[in-house]
């Protein structure tokens, strides 16, 4: 009897098997959730009108750097807004923990995105 040859591909598709694909999805999900929190739950007036433009996860997933954009007519400096974000980081983390089903929520840091207008 002849042997049956396996016709399935031996490698994953580029999209599904690409390194960091889960991380990229998680970055988008965290950015979306942070913007949702900014829209509905933050009461600090310094953070009004700010948007998270991008999130970058560390390789091990323990840290997430979030980039934020200011309103064009904002009177506050980005340093003041970054300080407000850092002060609210624990609150953001708590809300992410409630919204996302992850074993570990990353530590959050915030940076001004100078390329966003």
N, C-alpha and C positions, 0 to 999 in steps of 0.2 A: 504494500500500500504506500501511496505517496504521502509525504508530509504536508500538512496544511500550512500555508504561508500566512503569516500575520500581515494584513494590509493596513493596519492602523498606523498613523504617523508615529515615529519614534520620539519626536520632540513636541513640545507644546507650541501653540501658536505664539507668535511674537508678542501679542497683546497680553495674553493670560500668563505667560511665563516670564515676562520681562521683570528684571529685578526692580523692586521699588514700586510696582504697580499698586499694591495695597497701600503703601505709604502715600502715593499720589492721591488716591481716593480719600484716604483719611485726612490729608491736608485740605482738600476741597470741602470735605464734610465739616471739619473744625472751623474753617473760615466762614462757611455758611451759618453754622450754629452761633459763632461769635457775633456775626452781623445781626442775627435774629435776637440775640440777647441785647445788643446795643439798641435795636429798634424798640424793644418792648419792656425791658427790665431795668436799665441803667438810669439812675436819677442824677448822676453827677453832671452838672451843666457843662463842664469842660469837655465831656465826651459827646455832646450833642452834635450830630452831623458828621461824625467820624465814621469811616468805613474800613473794614479789614480788607485789604487788597490781595493778600497772599499769606500763606502759612508754609513754613519750611520745617519739616521734622528732622530731628537728629537720626542717625542710622539706627540707633537702638530704640528709638521711639520715646525716650525719656524726657525730651525737651522739644518745644515747638516755638519757633520764632515767628511772631505775627507782625506783618507789615501793615501800617495804617495810613490812610490818606485824610487830609484836612479839607474842610470847605475852603474854596478860594478866598472868601472874604473873612476868614477866621482871624480874630484879633489876638488869639493866643499863639504863643510859640510852640513849636512841636515838642520842645523839652518839657513844657508844662503838661501837655497832653500825654506824653510818654509817662510822666510821673503819675498822672491820674490813672492810666492803664495799669501801671505796676501796682498801684495801691489797690486796684480792683481785681488783680490777678487771681486772688483766692476765691472771690465771688464767681469769676468766669469759670474757674476750674470746678467749683462745686456744681455750677449749672451744667457744664459739659459732662460731669460724672452722672448727673441725673438724666441727661438727654441721650448720651451715647453708651451703648453696651460694650464697654471696653474693660479689660482687666486692670489696665493702668492708664490713668489720664496724665498726659505730659505736663511738665512744668512749663508755664507760659512766660515768655518775654515779649516785649513790644518795641518795635522800631518804626520810625517815620519812613514812609516810602516817598522819596523825593521825585520819583518818576511819575507818580499819580498826580493828576491835575484835578 
